[in-house]
Amino acid sequence: MSITVPLAFLALSPTARLMNRLFDNPFAGIHQMAWFDWAMLIPYFTVLIILSVYGLHRYDIIRTYFKHRKKATGEPTQRFDSLPPVTIQLPIYNERYVVERLIEEVVKIEYPKELLQIQVLDDSTDDTAPFAEALVERYHALGYPLEYHHRSNRHGFKAGALQEGLETATGEFVAIFDADFCPPADFLYRTIQHFADPQVGVVQTRWSYLNRDYNFLTEVEAMLLDGHFILEHGARSRAGYFFNFNGTAGILRKAMIADAGGWQHDTLTEDSDLSYRAQLKGWRFVYLPGLDCPSELPVEMHGFQVQQSRWAKGLTQVAVKLLPSILRADVPKRVKAEAFLHLTPNISYPLMVVVSALMLPVMIVRFYMGVWQMVAFDLPLIAASFWSISLFYVVAQRELYPKNWKRSILMLPMLIAVGVGLTIINTRAVLEALLGIQTAFARTPKYNLSDRQVNLEVKKYRRRSGWLPYAEILVGFYFVSMVVFAIQTSNFFAIPFLLLFVFGYWWAGFGTLYQEHQGRLRWLQQRKLELSRVS
């Protein structure tokens, strides 16, 4: 079927007649093209040009990073005469596997106990709640300043929990750590002095990863996040552009939160929402790339997809909500442009769906139009759209790991394939954001993993994927048909590129179905074992 469909389309389309005319003269006039051909080419190249804008922006981020690279960001410009009180907030929801590790690491943070308050903000609906409460009671009895807060509803999700926690927060500053983070013991001493400058509202630190080498997926995820934390945050913070608090591994001024309007839950990325509202109010953010907080990466493709779709939808919601205010604000045009490009890159996912749908007919349309068009049109667009991705992440790895960054070059095909695997779920997320469709906050499962392999089939919290993997598999077959067409037309240059799409979609689709099948088998085995014990 994947072979006959493109051949039938080729035989019946107006392009077939054009190609017959061009067979003896590949450079015949483009004016002879049929309306169908223009209907394919115009939207195809329009979308590629839009994608190229975001690709060129990656080059500009690299340029900005190196231009401002020598600006120091590690040392505070002022210092407190006496340390201020600090509240640490730990928002959790059904985190049975990691809550104990989280609390164990947080109580190790060095700071005067009389100036410290630790809030465990628990929205759990499973056995995490009694387990976490018992942990808090145990550490409180040992003299640690822990408090346990449990909500019977998830109103506002994480943003709602943080806002309610502020009502009883005693600190002038609030540090936040998600359940899968392990903050270093000197975190507060290395961040708090930056707030001696009364204009500083946030200090954000860099994420590192407990399970970076768990599998190929986690290694790719680490590369993606390193690009964000090394190049994007590094460039924006040092150039004076707006950048975002990442929701965890950072510390905020309580007065800034109130001044910016508090935590709001009308987007799924309450951290980016608050960040832009605060910076529009004139608050300054500080980024410390030299201080890293270890965290846990999703080890399953669907868990990673859920996380990324939440971020994609949330950031698009923030764009819809705040871009009008940003564009009207009394800030430099370059800051506005950077904010626009920062908040809207996920529009690339639905655009990639359009490109994917048009790719086969466009390949057929352009079959005999000459190599010069590849040089004149395709090469610049490919350089802007796709080469920028490779350069962006390789540069980030070289900056972070100067001695062993070359492995990142070998990982680039995997990185691109993983990006392809996000296309469908992130397209849905972006469209939901643009259409104003509200959905619940989908948490990312955490399992207390390091680099060791564990049997995930016995773990709870694994999300069901529904129709998504079947759609990914079907799209993968669509790209297989393009590979077949490329082989038949000797367009061998396109085959490796197309195979990346096949691999990306099938890795996401078949991988998710395999993991879910293994989970069902494990459940059946456990069920049979329980029944045999009863009988």
DASUL-V299068 format. One line per field, one symbol per residue. phi: phi as a letter, one per 30 degrees, with the letter a starting at -180 (. if undefined). burial: I if it has 16 or more other C-alpha atoms within 10 Angstrom, else O. A space follows every 10 residues. Layout:
BEGIN
phi = ???
burial = ???
END
This chain:
BEGIN
phi = .dcddddddd dcdedddddd ddedbdcddd ddddeddddd dddddddddd ddeddddded ddddeddcdd ddbdcddbbd dbdddbcccb dbahcedbdd dededddddd aeddcbbccc cccdcbdded dddddddddd ddjddcbcbb cdbceihddd dddddddcdc ddbbcbbddc cbdddceddd cddddddddd cbbccddbbd becdaddddd edddddeddd dddddddddi ddbcdciahb bbddddeddd jidccdbdbd ddededdddd djdcccccdd cccdbccdcc dddddddddd dddddddddd dceedddddd beeddddddd dddcdddddd dddddddddd ddedececcj dddeddcded dddddcdddd dedddddddd bdcbdddddd deeddddddd dddddddedd ddddciddbd dcdcdbbicc dddbdddcdd idddcidedd dddddedddd ddddddddch cddddedddd deddddeddd dddddddddd dddddddddd ddddd
burial = OOOOOIOOOI OOIIIIOIIO OIOOOOOIOO OOIOOOIOOI IOOIIOIIIO IIOIIIIIIO IIOIIOOIOO OOIOOIOOOO OOOIIIIIII IIIIIIIIII OIIOOIIOIO IOOOOIIIII IIIIOOOIIO OIIOIIOOIO OOOIIIIIOI OOOIOIIIII IIIIIIOOII IOIIIIIIII IIIIOOIIOO IIIIIIOOOI IIIIIIIIII IIOIOOIIII IIIIIIIIII IIIIIIIIIO IIIIIIIIII IIIIOIIOOI OIIIIOIIII IIIIIIIIII OOIIIIIIIO IIIIIIIIII IIIIIIIIII IIIIIIIIII OIIOOIIOOO OOOOIIOIII OIIIIIIIII IIIOIIOIII IIIIIIIIIO OOOOOOOOOO IIOIIOIIII IIIIIIIOOI OOOOIOOIOO IIIIIIIIII IIIIIIIOII IIIOOOOOOO IOIIIIIIII OOOOOOIOOO OIOOIOOIII IIIOIIIIII IIIIIIOOOO OOOOIOOIII IIIIIIIIIO IIIOIIOOIO OOOOOOOOOO OOOOO
END
